[in-house]
Amino acid sequence: MLELEEDQLKNIVDMIIAETDFLLDDKVRDLISKSSEDEVLVIKMEQIKKGLKIDSEDEMNMLFQYLNEKQFEKKSQLSKLTSQRFSEGEQESQIGIEEQVQEEQQNELEDDATNDSVDINN
């Protein structure tokens, strides 16, 4: 039994349907152009089953489960990458602040040294 929530299944079906054009021959395209939205969904799903040689509901469920797992993996990888980049950005920002503080301190020391030398000469 497939253990996907309805919205997960809908997302997977939408993703598959959006990528099926390469499976459609001219006859099927013509049929789709004259069909309702619900009929288009059924026709495209049948073309997917035919193209992938899916013969049973169990095989279709396996496809949906596989795609759901891959989608989860991609989201997880994206989340990790985003987190790493954010962390790197924080580190770079912190380094930048530290460099600015050091530069300001150096400038103050130089200014103080310049002021001291001016006072000595007067």
Secondary structure, 3 states (H helix, E strand, C coil): CCCCCHHHHHHHHHHHHHCCHHHCCHHHHHHHHCCCHHHHHHHHHHHHHHHHCCCCHHHHHHHHHHHHHHHHHHHHHHHHHHHHHHHHHHHHHHHHHHHHHHHHHHHHHHHHHHHHHHHHHC
